[in-house]
C-alpha cells in the first residue's frame, strides 16, 4: 500500500506530494483502522493486489454521504499493460460499493485542477465539479476541485 502511494504518478495526483515515511504511514493506519467513518479496501485485479480505495467521512444519518479516493499500483499495471482497464474497473467497483454496499446517497471527493485525465474520467462517471479553491500543500500551490455524484445520477452498467 505504502509503496504504491509513494509512486511518483500517485504523489503528483495527491494533495500530499512528499514521499510518505513508514512511520507516517503507521500513524495513519493506526487511526484509520479503528475509525468507523472510514473504510480502506484493496483493489484486486485478476488475483493481483493492484490498488487502494479509501472511503472517509462516512455519514449515515440524514442523507447518507461520504468521500472517497483511490490510487493504483501504476508501475505494476503499466508493466502488465492494464492501466486503463484497471482504472475503469476500480472506479466502477468503487462507485458501486459506495451506493450499493455503503448505502450512500451522495459520493464526494476532490481532484487537483492540473489532473486533466482524472477530471475527464470523473465526468465519464457523471461526477460534477464544484467551485475550485487554492490551497498550499507540501510547499506548493494547488487548485483543488470538489466533485460529487448523487445516487440518482450514477452511471449504471
Secondary structure, 3 states (H helix, E strand, C coil): CHHHHCCHHHHHCCCCCCCCCHHHHHHHHHHHCCCCCCEEEEEEECCEEEEEEEEEEEECCCCCEEEEEEEECHHHHHHCCCHHHHHHHHHHHHHHHHHHHCCCCEEEEEEECCCHHHHHHHHHCCCEECCCEEEEECCEEEEEEEEEEEHHHCCCC
